[in-house]
Amino acid sequence: MKKTAVYLLVILSFLMAGCYLPNQPGPLPRGINEIRYDTNVNIMGVVRNDSVPGQSFVFMINCFDIEENAFVDTSNIKSAIVKFIEEQTGYEYQFTPDTTLSDTLPYVKFISPPSFRPMANTRYFLDVTFPNGAKIIDSAMVPGKPQLSINDVILQDNALLIRYSPPIHSAYTQIYISPDIIEDNPLQISYTDTSQIILRANLKANASNLQGKLRFDIYAFDENYLKYQKATENLFLHQYNPTISTVDSAYGCYFAMSDTSITFDISAK
């Protein structure tokens, strides 16, 4: 009888310090046997362009076989060779397992070497090779750095009006404003081009007389992440779209992002 597999749910968690990112993949749909993904692996890979080295990672977990009540270990994820390859130079960066995680866990997180400092507007290839010869491959283009000036932020009535020009190679942006003075924080924007966007952020009732400094943390994601985010945002009872993946030979997502933190004194306007 053909076996059926289930997978761990996608967790959009913010566990990484200063990083509003998913750091774990999630269950994937049933039916991997029919869809011909031959590694039995769920993956989340992130190329992160920010001021802190070592923030990029690749997280992998094996599928779970409900008939055997055990994780499928066909790919031996903890012995995988994980690389990011820079398109322009061909330079390879080999990632290493995070030794702070217990060996008994059914998943592994590969972390980037200190020398890996991804650049904006640069493509990086993901290359994962397992001991049995199976591979996971994909590529992601790092978006440009998001920008915002004090003149792009206007306090009007009981709202902030924000003029935002998305950077090249980005398709989705999250803007976190602190202190938490707006009703919908963060602002989440998807778009099809990089023309200027006007955002309206309504102030909370206790922030109507806004004074002082505002911090904007802006995260620009590539198209891979937008596709993944759209596929998961309307899930019901954690049911997953069984066709969603941005990587070859596995389920999950490999994407790139850039972020910027900017602080303005709104009182000076």
Buried (B, 14 or more C-beta within 10 A) or exposed (E): EEEEBBBBBBEBEEEBEEBBBBBBBBBBBBEBBEBEBBBBBBBBBBBBBBEEBEBBBBBBBBBBBEEEEEBBEBBEBBEBEBBBBBEEEEEEBEBEBEEEEEEEEEBBBBBBBEEBBBEBBBBBBBBBBBEEEBBBBBBBBBBBBBBBEBEBBBBEEBBBBBBBEBBEBBBBBBBBBBEEBBEEBBBEBBBEEBEEBEBEBBBBEEBEEBEEEBEBBBBBBBBBBBBBBEBBEEEEEEEBBBEBBBBBBBBBBBBBBBBBBBEBEBEEE
